[in-house]
Amino acid sequence: VEALPLGRLRGAAVLGCLDSRRARQVLFDACWRLGVPYIDAGVLADGLLARISVVVPDPDLGCGVCGWDDADYRLVEQEYPCGED
């Protein structure tokens, strides 16, 4: 995600189903700069909890990571793999 050129994200919206907060942070930032709505979806490994967030770039509303707390930033490099090897 970090190496993806911004021009590749052009469209009506971007849907991200990523396995790390760092990847989400990068994609939030890219969508914010492009003015493209970002839809973020995630499911816990046990399949019992799903979450969907929609961030529409608007200077009056804040960005996708504005609601993050200290715990989110401490876990920014943690990944959540889909399965065990």
N, C-alpha and C positions, 0 to 999 in steps of 0.2 A: 504494500500500500504506500509506503514512504517513497518508493522510487517511481510511482505512477505519475506521469505528467498530468498536470491539472486539466489540460485540454481533453483528456480521455474521460473525464467525469461530466462532460456536458450532456445535459438531458433535462427532462422535466423534474426529475428527482433522482436521488441516489439511495439505494437500499443496501445497507451494510449488515452482514451477519458475521461478525468478526469474533475472534477468540481471545482478544486482549484489549485492555483499556488503552494501551498505547496506540494500537491500530485505530481504535475508535477516536481517540484524540486527534490523530493525524487526519482522518476522514472528516470529522467535525470541522476542523480548521479549513480544509480544502473546500468543503461545501460552503462554509461561511464566506470565504473569499470569493467564490464563484457566484454567490447569491442563489444557490440551488438548495431546495429542501432536502433534508437528510432523514431517512427512516432507518432506525436502528432496531434490530430484533435479536433476541437471545433466548436460549432455552438452557436450563440447568441440565447437567448430565443425566440426572435421574428422570428427566422428562416431566416432572411434576410442577414446574414453574416456567412460565414464558413471560417475556417482557417486550413491549414495543414502545419506542419513544420516537416522536416526530419533532424535528427541529427545523423551523422555518427562519431563515436569516432575517433578522430585524434588529437594528441597533437598540430599539427600545425594549426588547425582550431578553437579550443576553444570548450567549452561545450555548452549545451542547454540553460543555464542561463547566459552565458557571454553577451548576447545582452539585458538582462534585465536592466531597468533603475530604478531610485529611486521609481517611481510610482508602478512598479511591486513588488518591495520589501515591500512597504507599504501595498500592498494588498495581501501579501503572505498567510494570514490566511482567506481571504474572500472565501466563497463558492458560487456556482451558481447552486441552485437547479433546477431541471427540471420542477417542477410545484408547485403551491401553494396548501397548505392543506386546 
